[in-house]
Amino acid sequence: MFEAARALGLPVKLHAEQLSDQGGAALAAAFGALSCDHLEHLSAAGVQAMAGAGTVAVLLPGAYYFLRETKLPPVQALRDAGVPIALASDHNPGSSPGLSLLLMLNMGCTLFRLTPEEALRGVTVNGARALGLRDRGRLQAGQRADFVAWDLQHANELSYWFGGNPCRRRIVGGKEVMA
């Protein structure tokens, strides 16, 4: 399947190493995958393969929580290897019925021990990178203007509070949309 995707110029992504290490992350990295998701059972070889390919590690704390997993993804190994870490909900009615990205920020910090800065990068620039969207995820000239204005004292509060939504304004493509 990856060979066919490559022949068609399509990027690859893979849910890998969720329940056991099957070498999927290394295989996906060999095909230049945008991302590998889950990664609770990711091996050192898989981490190195992802680092070499620039593949983003997408951590899914909602699935980890809902399925009562006990094996944490190797966050420190990913950090040490310089693998970009993204966070997502894995919204899935069977294994991750979470709808709140803010809750995923909190879970990324509390369950996976990410720093608030890592978690925020995980849902912005690294999340965009995992989707192959290089024109967004940062507030800077030349990037698509997608952002949220929050009613908070500090950005760290995004991963601290849960159950509320401090969103005040949403800008998508440079235009305000309903919050």
Accessible surface in RSA format (square Angstrom, percent):
REM  Atomic radii and reference values for relative SASA: ProtOr
REM  Chains: A
REM  Algorithm: Lee & Richards
REM  Probe-radius: 1.40
REM  Slices: 20
REM RES _ NUM      All-atoms   Total-Side   Main-Chain    Non-polar    All polar
REM                ABS   REL    ABS   REL    ABS   REL    ABS   REL    ABS   REL
RES MET A   1   195.81 101.4 146.16  96.7  49.64 118.2 116.73  99.2  79.08 104.8
RES PHE A   2    27.87  13.9  24.85  15.4   3.02   7.9  24.85  15.1   3.02   8.6
RES GLU A   3   127.35  73.1 121.14  91.6   6.21  14.8  40.44  78.2  86.91  71.0
RES ALA A   4    58.85  54.1  48.68  75.1  10.17  23.1  56.92  80.2   1.93   5.1
RES ALA A   5    13.48  12.4  10.96  16.9   2.52   5.7  12.80  18.0   0.68   1.8
RES ARG A   6   143.90  60.4 128.36  65.4  15.54  37.0  67.13  91.7  76.77  46.5
RES ALA A   7    90.32  83.0  47.47  73.2  42.86  97.5  59.67  84.0  30.65  81.2
RES LEU A   8   132.48  73.8 104.64  74.9  27.84  70.0 109.87  77.2  22.61  60.9
RES GLY A   9    65.80  81.1   0.00   N/A  65.80  81.1  36.89 101.2  28.91  64.8
RES LEU A  10   101.44  56.5  93.39  66.8   8.05  20.2  94.12  66.1   7.32  19.7
RES PRO A  11    89.71  65.4  62.07  56.6  27.63 100.5  72.92  60.2  16.79 104.3
RES VAL A  12    14.11   9.3  10.98   9.9   3.13   7.5  13.79  12.0   0.33   0.9
RES LYS A  13    82.11  40.1  62.71  38.5  19.40  46.2  59.32  53.4  22.79  24.3
RES LEU A  14    50.43  28.1  46.64  33.4   3.78   9.5  50.10  35.2   0.33   0.9
RES HIS A  15   103.58  56.6  83.73  58.2  19.85  50.8  57.11  58.9  46.47  54.1
RES ALA A  16     6.37   5.9   0.06   0.1   6.31  14.4   6.33   8.9   0.04   0.1
RES GLU A  17     8.81   5.1   1.79   1.4   7.01  16.7   0.35   0.7   8.46   6.9
RES GLN A  18    38.27  21.4  34.69  25.4   3.58   8.5   7.84  16.7  30.43  23.1
RES LEU A  19   126.66  70.5 106.81  76.4  19.85  49.9 107.53  75.5  19.13  51.5
RES SER A  20    48.81  41.2  44.73  59.7   4.08   9.4  34.58  73.6  14.23  19.9
RES ASP A  21    65.41  45.8  39.14  39.0  26.27  62.1  19.59  46.1  45.82  45.7
RES GLN A  22   148.58  83.1 114.16  83.4  34.42  82.0  50.04 106.5  98.54  74.7
RES GLY A  23    35.00  43.2   0.00   N/A  35.00  43.2  27.93  76.6   7.07  15.8
RES GLY A  24    12.12  14.9   0.00   N/A  12.12  14.9  12.12  33.3   0.00   0.0
RES ALA A  25     0.00   0.0   0.00   0.0   0.00   0.0   0.00   0.0   0.00   0.0
RES ALA A  26    35.29  32.5  31.03  47.9   4.26   9.7  31.36  44.2   3.94  10.4
RES LEU A  27    97.37  54.2  91.62  65.5   5.75  14.4  96.53  67.8   0.84   2.3
RES ALA A  28     0.00   0.0   0.00   0.0   0.00   0.0   0.00   0.0   0.00   0.0
RES ALA A  29     6.36   5.9   1.23   1.9   5.14  11.7   1.63   2.3   4.74  12.6
RES ALA A  30    77.17  71.0  40.02  61.8  37.15  84.5  53.07  74.7  24.10  63.8
RES PHE A  31    44.75  22.4  24.61  15.2  20.14  52.4  28.00  17.0  16.74  47.9
RES GLY A  32    48.43  59.7   0.00   N/A  48.43  59.7  25.41  69.7  23.02  51.6
RES ALA A  33     2.96   2.7   0.00   0.0   2.96   6.7   0.00   0.0   2.96   7.8
RES LEU A  34    36.86  20.5  31.99  22.9   4.87  12.2  35.85  25.2   1.01   2.7
RES SER A  35     0.00   0.0   0.00   0.0   0.00   0.0   0.00   0.0   0.00   0.0
RES CYS A  36     0.00   0.0   0.00   0.0   0.00   0.0   0.00   0.0   0.00   0.0
RES ASP A  37    14.39  10.1  14.39  14.3   0.00   0.0   0.00   0.0  14.39  14.3
RES HIS A  38     5.58   3.0   4.88   3.4   0.69   1.8   0.47   0.5   5.10   5.9
RES LEU A  39     0.00   0.0   0.00   0.0   0.00   0.0   0.00   0.0   0.00   0.0
RES GLU A  40     2.02   1.2   1.07   0.8   0.95   2.3   0.00   0.0   2.02   1.7
RES HIS A  41    44.33  24.2  39.47  27.4   4.87  12.5  24.58  25.3  19.76  23.0
RES LEU A  42    13.83   7.7   0.32   0.2  13.51  34.0   0.32   0.2  13.51  36.4
RES SER A  43    38.61  32.6  29.13  38.9   9.48  21.8  31.42  66.9   7.19  10.1
RES ALA A  44    80.37  73.9  68.07 105.0  12.31  28.0  71.87 101.2   8.50  22.5
RES ALA A  45    72.08  66.3  58.61  90.5  13.46  30.6  66.07  93.0   6.00  15.9
RES GLY A  46     2.81   3.5   0.00   N/A   2.81   3.5   2.59   7.1   0.22   0.5
RES VAL A  47     2.73   1.8   2.73   2.5   0.00   0.0   2.73   2.4   0.00   0.0
RES GLN A  48   113.08  63.2 105.44  77.1   7.64  18.2  47.06 100.2  66.02  50.1
RES ALA A  49    32.27  29.7  16.84  26.0  15.42  35.1  28.95  40.8   3.32   8.8
RES MET A  50     0.00   0.0   0.00   0.0   0.00   0.0   0.00   0.0   0.00   0.0
RES ALA A  51    33.05  30.4  11.13  17.2  21.92  49.9  13.19  18.6  19.87  52.6
RES GLY A  52    73.67  90.8   0.00   N/A  73.67  90.8  39.69 108.9  33.98  76.1
RES ALA A  53    43.26  39.8   8.37  12.9  34.89  79.4  19.25  27.1  24.01  63.6
RES GLY A  54    28.45  35.1   0.00   N/A  28.45  35.1  19.04  52.2   9.41  21.1
RES THR A  55     0.00   0.0   0.00   0.0   0.00   0.0   0.00   0.0   0.00   0.0
RES VAL A  56     0.70   0.5   0.70   0.6   0.00   0.0   0.70   0.6   0.00   0.0
RES ALA A  57     0.00   0.0   0.00   0.0   0.00   0.0   0.00   0.0   0.00   0.0
RES VAL A  58     8.34   5.5   8.34   7.5   0.00   0.0   8.34   7.2   0.00   0.0
RES LEU A  59     0.00   0.0   0.00   0.0   0.00   0.0   0.00   0.0   0.00   0.0
RES LEU A  60     4.29   2.4   3.42   2.4   0.87   2.2   3.42   2.4   0.87   2.3
RES PRO A  61     0.00   0.0   0.00   0.0   0.00   0.0   0.00   0.0   0.00   0.0
RES GLY A  62     5.19   6.4   0.00   N/A   5.19   6.4   4.01  11.0   1.18   2.6
RES ALA A  63     0.21   0.2   0.09   0.1   0.12   0.3   0.21   0.3   0.00   0.0
RES TYR A  64    20.08   9.4  19.41  11.0   0.67   1.7   8.40   6.3  11.68  14.4
RES TYR A  65   132.49  61.9 122.94  69.9   9.55  24.8  79.21  59.5  53.28  65.7
RES PHE A  66    99.70  49.9  81.79  50.7  17.91  46.6  84.26  51.1  15.44  44.2
RES LEU A  67    71.08  39.6  47.51  34.0  23.58  59.3  51.44  36.1  19.64  52.9
RES ARG A  68   209.11  87.8 189.76  96.7  19.36  46.1  68.67  93.8 140.45  85.1
RES GLU A  69    36.01  20.7  22.92  17.3  13.09  31.2   4.21   8.1  31.80  26.0
RES THR A  70   127.36  90.6 100.73 102.1  26.63  63.5  72.69  97.6  54.67  82.6
RES LYS A  71   102.55  50.0  96.76  59.4   5.79  13.8  52.40  47.2  50.15  53.4
RES LEU A  72    64.95  36.2  53.71  38.4  11.24  28.3  53.71  37.7  11.24  30.2
RES PRO A  73     5.19   3.8   0.24   0.2   4.94  18.0   0.24   0.2   4.94  30.7
RES PRO A  74    33.60  24.5  21.92  20.0  11.68  42.4  33.60  27.7   0.00   0.0
RES VAL A  75    10.10   6.6   8.39   7.6   1.71   4.1   8.39   7.3   1.71   4.6
RES GLN A  76    98.44  55.0  95.54  69.8   2.90   6.9  56.19 119.6  42.25  32.0
RES ALA A  77    40.44  37.2  31.54  48.7   8.90  20.2  36.92  52.0   3.52   9.3
RES LEU A  78     0.00   0.0   0.00   0.0   0.00   0.0   0.00   0.0   0.00   0.0
RES ARG A  79    75.92  31.9  53.76  27.4  22.16  52.8  35.49  48.5  40.43  24.5
RES ASP A  80   111.06  77.8  72.31  72.0  38.75  91.6  34.21  80.5  76.86  76.6
RES ALA A  81    29.19  26.8   1.12   1.7  28.07  63.8  12.66  17.8  16.53  43.8
RES GLY A  82    58.38  72.0   0.00   N/A  58.38  72.0  34.44  94.5  23.93  53.6
RES VAL A  83     6.28   4.1   0.00   0.0   6.28  15.1   0.19   0.2   6.09  16.5
RES PRO A  84    20.64  15.0  11.71  10.7   8.94  32.5  20.64  17.0   0.00   0.0
RES ILE A  85    12.12   6.9   9.78   7.3   2.34   5.7   9.78   7.0   2.34   6.4
RES ALA A  86     1.26   1.2   1.26   1.9   0.00   0.0   1.26   1.8   0.00   0.0
RES LEU A  87     5.88   3.3   0.00   0.0   5.88  14.8   0.00   0.0   5.88  15.8
RES ALA A  88    32.96  30.3  31.82  49.1   1.14   2.6  32.96  46.4   0.00   0.0
RES SER A  89    23.29  19.7  20.39  27.2   2.90   6.7   5.03  10.7  18.26  25.6
RES ASP A  90    25.49  17.9  13.56  13.5  11.93  28.2  10.45  24.6  15.05  15.0
RES HIS A  91   107.05  58.5  79.96  55.6  27.09  69.3  57.62  59.4  49.44  57.5
RES ASN A  92    57.35  39.5  56.81  54.9   0.54   1.3   4.96  11.9  52.39  50.6
RES PRO A  93   120.22  87.6  97.87  89.2  22.36  81.3  99.78  82.4  20.44 127.0
RES GLY A  94    58.18  71.7   0.00   N/A  58.18  71.7  37.79 103.7  20.39  45.7
RES SER A  95    20.60  17.4  20.60  27.5   0.00   0.0  15.13  32.2   5.48   7.7
RES SER A  96     0.64   0.5   0.13   0.2   0.52   1.2   0.52   1.1   0.13   0.2
RES PRO A  97    63.33  46.2  46.54  42.4  16.79  61.0  46.54  38.4  16.79 104.4
RES GLY A  98    16.65  20.5   0.00   N/A  16.65  20.5  14.75  40.5   1.90   4.3
RES LEU A  99   150.60  83.9 114.26  81.7  36.33  91.3 117.87  82.8  32.73  88.1
RES SER A 100    47.80  40.4  40.50  54.0   7.30  16.8  36.32  77.4  11.47  16.1
RES LEU A 101    83.73  46.6  77.99  55.8   5.74  14.4  78.05  54.8   5.69  15.3
RES LEU A 102    23.68  13.2  23.02  16.5   0.66   1.7  23.02  16.2   0.66   1.8
RES LEU A 103    58.20  32.4  57.42  41.1   0.78   2.0  57.53  40.4   0.67   1.8
RES MET A 104     1.67   0.9   1.67   1.1   0.00   0.0   1.67   1.4   0.00   0.0
RES LEU A 105     5.10   2.8   5.10   3.6   0.00   0.0   5.10   3.6   0.00   0.0
RES ASN A 106    13.91   9.6  13.91  13.4   0.00   0.0   0.00   0.0  13.91  13.4
RES MET A 107    17.92   9.3  17.92  11.9   0.00   0.0  17.92  15.2   0.00   0.0
RES GLY A 108     0.00   0.0   0.00   N/A   0.00   0.0   0.00   0.0   0.00   0.0
RES CYS A 109    23.49  17.8  14.69  16.4   8.79  20.7  14.90  37.7   8.59   9.3
RES THR A 110    88.59  63.0  61.85  62.7  26.74  63.7  63.54  85.3  25.05  37.9
RES LEU A 111    49.22  27.4  44.64  31.9   4.58  11.5  46.88  32.9   2.34   6.3
RES PHE A 112     5.30   2.7   0.60   0.4   4.69  12.2   1.30   0.8   4.00  11.5
RES ARG A 113   154.71  65.0 141.14  71.9  13.57  32.3  68.26  93.3  86.45  52.4
RES LEU A 114     7.16   4.0   0.00   0.0   7.16  18.0   0.07   0.1   7.09  19.1
RES THR A 115    65.92  46.9  62.64  63.5   3.28   7.8  63.21  84.9   2.70   4.1
RES PRO A 116    49.00  35.7  45.62  41.6   3.38  12.3  45.98  38.0   3.03  18.8
RES GLU A 117   112.61  64.7 107.94  81.7   4.67  11.1  37.93  73.4  74.69  61.0
RES GLU A 118    25.74  14.8  24.30  18.4   1.43   3.4  10.91  21.1  14.82  12.1
RES ALA A 119     0.00   0.0   0.00   0.0   0.00   0.0   0.00   0.0   0.00   0.0
RES LEU A 120    55.80  31.1  55.80  39.9   0.00   0.0  55.80  39.2   0.00   0.0
RES ARG A 121   101.01  42.4 100.77  51.4   0.24   0.6  42.68  58.3  58.33  35.4
RES GLY A 122     0.03   0.0   0.00   N/A   0.03   0.0   0.03   0.1   0.00   0.0
RES VAL A 123    31.34  20.6   7.82   7.1  23.52  56.7  10.12   8.8  21.22  57.5
RES THR A 124    51.73  36.8  45.63  46.3   6.10  14.5  43.63  58.6   8.10  12.2
RES VAL A 125    22.69  14.9  21.98  19.9   0.71   1.7  21.98  19.1   0.71   1.9
RES ASN A 126    15.91  11.0  15.91  15.4   0.00   0.0   0.00   0.0  15.91  15.4
RES GLY A 127    14.46  17.8   0.00   N/A  14.46  17.8  13.65  37.5   0.81   1.8
RES ALA A 128    10.40   9.6   5.44   8.4   4.96  11.3   7.98  11.2   2.42   6.4
RES ARG A 129    70.39  29.6  68.71  35.0   1.67   4.0  12.90  17.6  57.49  34.8
RES ALA A 130     3.83   3.5   3.83   5.9   0.00   0.0   3.83   5.4   0.00   0.0
RES LEU A 131   107.27  59.7  89.39  63.9  17.88  44.9  90.18  63.3  17.09  46.0
RES GLY A 132    34.47  42.5   0.00   N/A  34.47  42.5   9.76  26.8  24.71  55.4
RES LEU A 133    62.82  35.0  60.14  43.0   2.68   6.7  62.31  43.8   0.51   1.4
RES ARG A 134   162.26  68.1 141.29  72.0  20.97  49.9  70.21  96.0  92.05  55.8
RES ASP A 135    62.68  43.9  58.29  58.0   4.39  10.4  34.57  81.4  28.11  28.0
RES ARG A 136    61.84  26.0  58.49  29.8   3.35   8.0  14.85  20.3  46.99  28.5
RES GLY A 137    25.43  31.4   0.00   N/A  25.43  31.4  13.56  37.2  11.88  26.6
RES ARG A 138   128.25  53.8 115.82  59.0  12.43  29.6  21.63  29.6 106.63  64.6
RES LEU A 139   140.15  78.1 103.92  74.3  36.24  91.1 107.56  75.5  32.59  87.7
RES GLN A 140   105.17  58.8  81.79  59.8  23.37  55.7  33.16  70.6  72.01  54.6
RES ALA A 141   104.84  96.4  69.16 106.7  35.68  81.2  81.60 114.9  23.24  61.6
RES GLY A 142    80.75  99.6   0.00   N/A  80.75  99.6  43.27 118.7  37.48  83.9
RES GLN A 143    41.34  23.1  22.67  16.6  18.67  44.5   1.65   3.5  39.69  30.1
RES ARG A 144    88.32  37.1  73.54  37.5  14.78  35.2  23.00  31.4  65.32  39.6
RES ALA A 145    39.08  35.9  32.31  49.9   6.78  15.4  35.96  50.6   3.13   8.3
RES ASP A 146    47.16  33.0  28.83  28.7  18.33  43.4  21.09  49.6  26.07  26.0
RES PHE A 147    79.57  39.8  67.22  41.6  12.36  32.2  76.78  46.5   2.79   8.0
RES VAL A 148    49.41  32.5  33.00  29.9  16.41  39.5  33.00  28.7  16.41  44.5
RES ALA A 149    36.82  33.9  30.03  46.3   6.78  15.4  36.82  51.8   0.00   0.0
RES TRP A 150    85.11  34.2  57.76  28.0  27.35  64.2  47.42  25.3  37.69  61.1
RES ASP A 151    84.13  58.9  67.64  67.3  16.48  39.0   8.58  20.2  75.55  75.3
RES LEU A 152    41.83  23.3  11.96   8.6  29.88  75.1  16.09  11.3  25.74  69.3
RES GLN A 153   172.49  96.5 140.08 102.4  32.41  77.2  54.74 116.5 117.76  89.3
RES HIS A 154   109.08  59.6 101.71  70.7   7.37  18.9  77.10  79.5  31.98  37.2
RES ALA A 155    53.48  49.2  38.21  59.0  15.26  34.7  43.32  61.0  10.16  26.9
RES ASN A 156    68.16  47.0  66.65  64.4   1.51   3.6  16.16  38.9  52.00  50.3
RES GLU A 157    38.34  22.0  36.96  28.0   1.38   3.3  19.72  38.1  18.62  15.2
RES LEU A 158    10.86   6.0   7.90   5.7   2.95   7.4   9.92   7.0   0.94   2.5
RES SER A 159     8.40   7.1   4.58   6.1   3.82   8.8   2.47   5.3   5.94   8.3
RES TYR A 160   143.57  67.0 133.07  75.7  10.50  27.3  90.35  67.9  53.22  65.6
RES TRP A 161   147.55  59.2 141.40  68.4   6.15  14.4 138.64  73.9   8.91  14.5
RES PHE A 162   136.66  68.4 111.14  68.8  25.52  66.4 112.65  68.3  24.01  68.7
RES GLY A 163    87.15 107.5   0.00   N/A  87.15 107.5  43.11 118.3  44.05  98.6
RES GLY A 164    50.86  62.7   0.00   N/A  50.86  62.7  37.03 101.6  13.82  31.0
RES ASN A 165   105.51  72.8  78.66  76.0  26.85  64.7  27.51  66.2  77.99  75.4
RES PRO A 166    25.86  18.8  21.76  19.8   4.10  14.9  25.45  21.0   0.40   2.5
RES CYS A 167    18.46  14.0   9.72  10.8   8.74  20.5   6.72  17.0  11.74  12.7
RES ARG A 168   135.50  56.9 115.83  59.0  19.67  46.8  52.86  72.2  82.65  50.1
RES ARG A 169   115.87  48.7 115.27  58.8   0.61   1.4  35.29  48.2  80.59  48.8
RES ARG A 170    96.30  40.4  96.30  49.1   0.00   0.0  21.44  29.3  74.85  45.4
RES ILE A 171    14.32   8.2  13.16   9.8   1.17   2.8  13.16   9.5   1.17   3.2
RES VAL A 172    65.19  42.9  58.26  52.7   6.94  16.7  58.26  50.6   6.94  18.8
RES GLY A 173    38.39  47.3   0.00   N/A  38.39  47.3  14.57  40.0  23.82  53.3
RES GLY A 174    46.97  57.9   0.00   N/A  46.97  57.9  16.94  46.5  30.03  67.3
RES LYS A 175   152.97  74.6 149.06  91.5   3.91   9.3  96.73  87.1  56.23  59.9
RES GLU A 176   103.00  59.1  72.16  54.6  30.84  73.4  27.64  53.5  75.36  61.5
RES VAL A 177    54.94  36.2  44.61  40.4  10.33  24.9  52.47  45.6   2.47   6.7
RES MET A 178   167.70  86.8 160.03 105.9   7.67  18.3 126.18 107.3  41.52  55.0
RES ALA A 179    86.42  79.5  25.82  39.8  60.60 137.9  46.06  64.9  40.37 106.9
END  Absolute sums over single chains surface
CHAIN  1 A     9937.9       7464.2       2473.8       5931.8       4006.2
END  Absolute sums over all chains
TOTAL          9937.9       7464.2       2473.8       5931.8       4006.2
